Amino acid sequence: MIVKLEPIEKGKLLRLKESKVTRRRRDRRDIIVAILKTARNGVRKTHLMKKVGMSYSQLKLYLKVMKKADLREKSDIWETTEKGFRIVEACEICYRLAKEIS
């Protein structure tokens, strides 16, 4: 919750106004695309974790699943595979189409 200070009148006390901040939860698809985009040129786990904004335990779960098809690991460096690049491209097309409709 963010608290804003608004002047009531010039020279008088400030009144506190509460406003709710709505945050959209990321779905699985958004997180996977963010991981694939971040790992395009190869990155370490810690950098990937910080850039995508997730905990280490969450990252381990995603990497375990994505290692089978979308990412490859070479000496602690994670890189997006060709299939991963196609997934990112397809998702970006879907996002653009959805944005045009709404």
Contacts in CASP RR format, 6 or more apart in sequence:
PFRMAT RR
TARGET T0000
AUTHOR 0000-0000-0000
METHOD contacts of the structure
MODEL  1
MIVKLEPIEKGKLLRLKESKVTRRRRDRRDIIVAILKTARNGVRKTHLMK
KVGMSYSQLKLYLKVMKKADLREKSDIWETTEKGFRIVEACEICYRLAKE
IS
1 18 0 8 1.000
1 19 0 8 1.000
1 20 0 8 1.000
1 21 0 8 1.000
2 18 0 8 1.000
2 19 0 8 1.000
2 21 0 8 1.000
3 16 0 8 1.000
3 17 0 8 1.000
3 18 0 8 1.000
3 19 0 8 1.000
4 16 0 8 1.000
4 17 0 8 1.000
4 18 0 8 1.000
4 19 0 8 1.000
5 14 0 8 1.000
5 15 0 8 1.000
5 16 0 8 1.000
5 17 0 8 1.000
6 14 0 8 1.000
6 15 0 8 1.000
6 17 0 8 1.000
7 14 0 8 1.000
7 15 0 8 1.000
8 14 0 8 1.000
8 15 0 8 1.000
26 34 0 8 1.000
29 91 0 8 1.000
31 52 0 8 1.000
31 54 0 8 1.000
31 62 0 8 1.000
32 62 0 8 1.000
32 66 0 8 1.000
32 70 0 8 1.000
32 87 0 8 1.000
33 87 0 8 1.000
33 88 0 8 1.000
33 91 0 8 1.000
33 92 0 8 1.000
34 51 0 8 1.000
34 52 0 8 1.000
35 48 0 8 1.000
35 52 0 8 1.000
35 62 0 8 1.000
35 66 0 8 1.000
35 71 0 8 1.000
36 66 0 8 1.000
36 70 0 8 1.000
36 71 0 8 1.000
36 80 0 8 1.000
36 84 0 8 1.000
36 85 0 8 1.000
36 87 0 8 1.000
36 88 0 8 1.000
37 80 0 8 1.000
37 88 0 8 1.000
38 47 0 8 1.000
38 48 0 8 1.000
38 51 0 8 1.000
38 52 0 8 1.000
39 48 0 8 1.000
39 71 0 8 1.000
39 78 0 8 1.000
39 79 0 8 1.000
39 80 0 8 1.000
40 79 0 8 1.000
40 80 0 8 1.000
40 85 0 8 1.000
41 79 0 8 1.000
42 77 0 8 1.000
42 78 0 8 1.000
42 79 0 8 1.000
42 80 0 8 1.000
43 51 0 8 1.000
43 77 0 8 1.000
43 78 0 8 1.000
44 76 0 8 1.000
44 77 0 8 1.000
44 78 0 8 1.000
45 56 0 8 1.000
45 59 0 8 1.000
45 63 0 8 1.000
45 76 0 8 1.000
45 78 0 8 1.000
48 59 0 8 1.000
48 78 0 8 1.000
49 55 0 8 1.000
49 56 0 8 1.000
49 59 0 8 1.000
52 59 0 8 1.000
54 62 0 8 1.000
63 71 0 8 1.000
63 78 0 8 1.000
67 73 0 8 1.000
69 81 0 8 1.000
69 83 0 8 1.000
69 84 0 8 1.000
70 80 0 8 1.000
70 81 0 8 1.000
70 83 0 8 1.000
70 84 0 8 1.000
70 87 0 8 1.000
71 78 0 8 1.000
71 79 0 8 1.000
71 80 0 8 1.000
71 81 0 8 1.000
71 84 0 8 1.000
72 78 0 8 1.000
72 79 0 8 1.000
72 81 0 8 1.000
73 79 0 8 1.000
80 88 0 8 1.000
END
